[in-house]
Amino acid sequence: MKVAVIISRVLLGLGFVVFGLNLLHPFLPQPPPPPGSLAAQFMAVAFPTHWMGLVGLFQFVGGTFVLLGGTAPLGLLLLAPVLVNILAFHICLMGGEGIAPGLVFSALEGFLLFSYRSYFSRILTTKAKAE
């Protein structure tokens, strides 16, 4: 199990570090969405407003935290909403096209959340009280 956690951490962390850096400073070619599509309209707003730069920063930082190991739970918390948005984009705006990487990263995230579940037990309570 320990080896599977390390492999999952490296794959998830490295993936988000690379793709996060690509959003901050593009170096990987990406095909544009179909002209006039909802995805194209979304991107027409997201990139000029630097929204995607913010997402790239969260991807990079979250991926780095996951790679470091000791900060993996914090990295997983940062990456979870990014993954929700990736899946929502591909489902809602692209009709499911190109969703495979998002599903793979979501599976890795889910496995790692399960593996680090003891660190999240205090968050997932129904008996929280203010101190």
N, C-alpha and C positions, 0 to 999 in steps of 0.2 A: 504494500500500500504506500509505503514511504517513497518508493521509486516512482509510482504513478503520480503522486502529488508533485514531486520535483519535475517530472516531465510535463505535467499539466501547467505548473507554474511557469516554466520556461516557454512553452508554446503560447500560453495566454499573454504573459508579460511581454515577450518579444514581439508578438503580433501587434499589441496595442502600442508599444514603443515605436515600432516602424510606421504603423498607419497614423499614429498621432503626429509623428514628425512629418509625415507626408502631408497632413493637413496644415501644419505650420509652415512648411517650406516644401512645396510639391516637387517630388523627384520621380514618382511612379506615374506613368501615363494612365489616365482613366477615360473611358469613353463618355462623352456627354450624354445626359438623358435625352430622350426623344424631344425634339423641339415642340413647344406648346403644351407638353405634358405637365401634370401636377408636380412631378419631380423636378422638371426644369424650372417651373415657377418658384418652387421651394428653394432651389439652389440659387436662383436669381436674387433672392432676398438674403439667404444665409451667408453667402460668401462676401458680398460687399459690406455687410454690417458687421463682419468679423465674428459672427456667431460660430462658424465652423472652426475658426481659430481657437475659440474658447473650448469647443468640444475636443479639438486636437490637443490642447493643453491638458485637459482632464484625462484623455487617453494616454498621453505620454507619462504624466505623473502617476496615474493609477497603474499603468503597465510597469513602470520602474519600481513602485512599491511592491507589486506582486513578484517581480524578479528578485528583489532583495531578500525575500523570505520572511524575515522577522516582522516586516511591515505588510505582509500579504493580506491580513484581514482589512486593513485600511484601504489598500489598493482595490480589493474586491468590492468594498463599499463605494468607492469612486467609480468603478467600472460598471456596476449594476445598472444605474440609470442610463448610461451611454448605450449599453446593450439593449435596453428596452427601446430606446429611440432608434437604434439601428434596425431592430426587428419591425418596429412600427413603420418606419420609412419604407422598408421593402414590402411589407404587407399592404399598407394603406396607399402608398403613392406609386409603387412599382408593380402592384398586383402579384407579388411573390417572386418576381424576377430578381436574381442575384442574392437570394436570401441565404444560400448555403454557408458562406463564411460566418454570417451572424448566428446561424444555428450551431455551428461547430464551436464558436467562441462562447455561446450561451451554455452549451453542454460542459465545456471546460470550467466555466464560471460556476455552474451548478455543482459539479463534482468538488471543486475547491471550497465552495460555501459549505458543503456537507463535511468535507475533511476538516475545516476550521470551525465547525459548528459550536464548539465550546466557547469560542470567543464572542459569539453572537447571542448566547443564551440570555444574557441580561437585557438585551434589546428586545428580544422576542418574548416578553412577559406580559401577562394580563394583570399583574399585581404591582405595577409601578407606583411609587409614592415619591412626592417631592421631598427633598431634604431641607 
